[in-house]
Amino acid sequence: MFRAGRFTLAVLGILFLAATSQANTTAETQQKSGFVRLDRVTASRPTPNGIEIRSGTAVIEITALRDDVLRVRVGAEGQLPEDASWAVLPSARTASVAVAPESDTETVGFATAKLRVRVKKDRWRSRSPTSRDM
């Protein structure tokens, strides 16, 4: 039992070191490796079923498929990728519900009957009434 505990601790230590080293990569390294840093909202526009947000050259689309299900798509170079998914069935991917746009000086977003989506403009952080900042 003692060995299992030491092994688990060693694995957790390795995972922590890997996560720490990955978090310390610079924006230049992220760009070279295909990652995009989404710092702040540079533009946004409501859509009938969600919101489209720009962060520099990147575009982010958040859509409500149902009152309790969201879909988030990101295009690093200003265009969204092909509308396909291994995780979402085609019938669900094309479903949508109407949303109520919500924005103020600090956030952009929308609400459905069951969810409220808010994205801070100054840095990427989402909030909901029941969650802490991510």
C-alpha positions in Angstrom: 0.0 0.0 0.0 2.9 2.4 0.8 4.3 1.8 -2.7 1.0 2.6 -4.4 0.9 5.9 -2.5 4.5 6.8 -3.5 3.7 5.9 -7.1 0.6 8.1 -7.1 2.6 10.9 -5.6 5.3 10.5 -8.2 2.8 10.5 -11.0 1.1 13.6 -9.6 4.5 15.3 -9.3 5.3 14.6 -12.9 1.9 15.8 -14.1 2.3 19.0 -12.0 5.8 19.7 -13.5 4.5 19.1 -17.0 1.5 21.4 -16.5 3.8 24.1 -15.0 6.3 23.9 -17.8 3.5 24.1 -20.4 1.9 27.1 -18.7 5.3 28.9 -18.8 5.5 28.8 -22.6 5.7 32.2 -24.3 3.3 33.6 -26.8 5.9 33.1 -29.5 6.2 29.4 -28.7 2.4 29.2 -28.7 2.2 30.7 -32.1 4.8 28.4 -33.6 3.2 25.3 -32.1 -0.3 26.1 -33.4 -1.7 27.5 -30.2 -3.4 30.9 -30.1 -3.6 33.1 -27.0 -7.1 34.7 -26.5 -6.3 37.7 -24.4 -9.3 40.0 -24.8 -12.4 40.8 -26.8 -11.5 43.1 -29.7 -15.0 42.8 -31.3 -18.3 41.0 -30.8 -21.7 40.7 -32.5 -24.8 38.9 -31.3 -26.3 36.1 -33.5 -29.8 34.7 -33.3 -28.6 31.7 -31.3 -25.4 33.0 -29.6 -22.5 35.3 -30.1 -19.4 35.7 -32.3 -16.4 37.1 -30.6 -13.1 38.3 -32.0 -9.8 38.3 -30.2 -7.2 39.7 -32.5 -7.2 37.5 -35.6 -9.1 34.7 -33.8 -12.8 34.2 -34.0 -14.9 32.4 -31.4 -18.5 31.3 -31.9 -20.6 30.4 -28.9 -24.0 29.0 -29.8 -26.9 27.6 -27.8 -27.9 24.2 -29.3 -30.6 23.9 -26.5 -31.5 25.9 -23.5 -28.9 23.9 -21.5 -26.3 23.0 -24.1 -23.6 25.2 -25.7 -21.2 24.7 -28.5 -17.9 26.6 -28.7 -15.9 26.8 -32.0 -12.6 28.7 -32.4 -10.8 29.7 -35.6 -7.3 30.9 -35.1 -6.9 32.8 -38.3 -10.3 34.6 -38.5 -12.3 31.7 -40.0 -14.1 28.9 -38.3 -13.0 25.4 -39.1 -15.3 22.9 -41.0 -18.6 22.5 -39.3 -18.0 18.9 -38.2 -17.6 17.1 -34.9 -16.8 13.7 -33.6 -18.6 14.5 -30.4 -21.8 16.1 -31.6 -24.3 14.4 -33.9 -25.3 16.2 -37.1 -28.9 16.7 -36.0 -27.7 18.2 -32.7 -25.1 20.4 -34.4 -27.7 22.2 -36.5 -30.2 22.6 -33.6 -30.5 26.0 -32.0 -32.6 28.1 -29.6 -33.2 31.8 -29.6 -31.1 33.7 -27.1 -31.3 37.1 -25.4 -28.1 39.2 -26.0 -26.6 40.7 -22.9 -23.7 43.1 -22.7 -22.3 45.9 -20.6 -19.1 47.8 -20.3 -17.2 44.8 -18.9 -18.8 41.7 -20.5 -20.5 40.4 -23.7 -22.8 37.4 -23.8 -26.3 36.0 -23.9 -28.9 34.2 -21.9 -31.2 31.2 -22.6 -34.0 30.0 -20.4 -31.5 28.0 -18.4 -28.0 29.5 -18.9 -26.3 32.8 -18.8 -23.0 33.2 -20.8 -20.8 36.1 -20.0 -17.3 36.7 -21.3 -15.1 39.5 -19.8 -13.9 41.9 -22.5 -10.5 42.7 -20.8 -9.3 39.1 -20.5 -10.8 35.7 -21.2 -12.8 34.7 -18.2 -16.3 33.4 -18.2 -18.8 33.7 -15.4 -22.1 32.2 -14.4 -24.1 32.9 -11.3 -23.1 29.6 -9.7 -19.4 29.3 -10.7 -16.2 30.9 -9.8 -14.0 32.6 -12.3 -12.1 30.1 -14.5 
